[in-house]
Amino acid sequence: MSAKNNDSLPREQKTARPKFVDIINDALDGDNLKNATDLIAYLKTLKSNPAWASANSWKVSCKGEVVCYIKLHGSNAFHLEKGSWQVSVHINYGGAQEDIIADENLKQAIWDNIKYCYRCSSCRGGNKTIYGKEFKDVCHGPVVYINPDAKTLECVKKLIEIKRREVSGA
């Protein structure tokens, strides 16, 4: 059954808890499929496998802490169209990472993908300085990359590495 044309898939997932690799071929195509497959291959080199979190949503953890989520259309991801995917990386702004993230291209990839607050829960967002740049109404959550291209995916991988080092204390 194709995820592209299936609105009942999320209900079925509650009991099946499918692996991301088992459904991306039906949910994605073209560059989106290629890049999502590349990310999964990269995560395997880190011995990190996405675990089912909720409908069309998988989490990647390190030592019990979420590093990122990978989501497909049909998840709780905002503004995600059919045939689309996203990866959201849970980074902490500032602190030790301020020194780690010195690469201007990486900073720009973060700034271009800041998740703004949609007033979806009780957090209400806030103003933040993120690597030297001021942002208003930023969600407390992750940096969100929707349909990342190959270049952006390299930045995502760096952020995943940074978050894993932070969690593991290395």
Residue pairs with C-beta under 8 A, 6 or more apart in sequence:
1 9
1 26
2 26
3 9
3 23
3 26
3 27
3 56
3 72
3 74
4 26
4 27
4 82
4 83
7 74
9 23
9 55
9 56
9 74
10 55
10 56
10 74
10 75
11 55
13 52
13 54
13 55
13 56
14 55
17 52
18 52
19 49
19 50
19 52
19 58
20 36
20 40
20 50
20 58
20 70
21 37
21 40
23 56
23 72
24 33
24 36
24 37
24 40
24 72
24 85
25 33
27 56
27 72
27 73
27 83
27 85
28 36
28 72
28 83
28 84
28 85
29 83
31 147
31 149
31 150
32 83
32 84
32 85
32 147
35 147
35 148
35 149
35 150
35 153
36 70
36 85
38 150
38 153
39 70
39 87
39 153
39 156
39 157
40 50
42 157
42 160
43 49
43 50
43 60
43 160
46 160
46 164
48 60
48 61
48 62
48 67
48 164
49 60
50 58
50 59
50 60
50 70
51 58
51 59
51 60
51 61
52 58
53 59
53 69
54 75
54 76
55 74
55 75
55 76
56 71
56 72
56 73
56 74
56 75
57 69
57 70
57 71
57 72
57 75
57 76
57 77
58 69
58 70
58 71
59 66
59 68
59 69
59 70
60 66
60 67
60 68
60 69
60 70
60 160
61 67
62 163
62 164
62 167
62 168
63 167
63 168
65 167
66 90
67 89
67 90
67 160
67 163
67 164
67 167
68 87
68 88
68 89
68 90
68 142
68 156
68 159
68 160
68 163
69 87
69 88
69 142
70 85
70 86
70 87
71 77
71 80
71 85
71 86
71 87
71 88
72 80
72 84
72 85
73 80
73 81
73 82
73 83
73 84
73 85
77 86
77 144
78 118
78 120
79 146
80 86
80 146
84 146
84 147
85 146
85 147
86 144
86 145
86 146
86 147
87 144
87 145
87 148
87 156
88 115
88 141
88 142
88 143
88 144
88 145
89 142
89 143
89 145
89 156
89 159
89 160
89 163
90 141
90 142
90 163
91 97
91 110
91 142
91 143
91 159
91 162
91 163
92 166
93 128
93 129
93 130
93 131
94 129
94 130
94 131
96 166
97 162
97 166
98 131
100 162
101 107
101 110
101 131
101 162
103 158
105 155
106 155
106 158
106 159
107 131
107 132
107 133
109 152
109 155
109 156
110 130
110 131
110 143
110 155
110 159
111 130
111 131
111 133
111 135
113 143
113 144
113 145
113 146
113 152
114 130
114 135
114 138
114 143
115 138
115 139
115 141
115 142
115 143
115 144
116 125
116 135
116 137
116 138
116 139
117 123
117 124
117 125
117 126
117 137
117 138
117 139
117 140
118 139
119 125
123 139
123 140
125 137
125 138
125 139
125 140
126 137
126 138
126 140
127 134
127 135
127 136
127 137
127 138
128 134
128 135
128 138
129 135
130 138
143 159
145 152
145 153
145 156
148 156
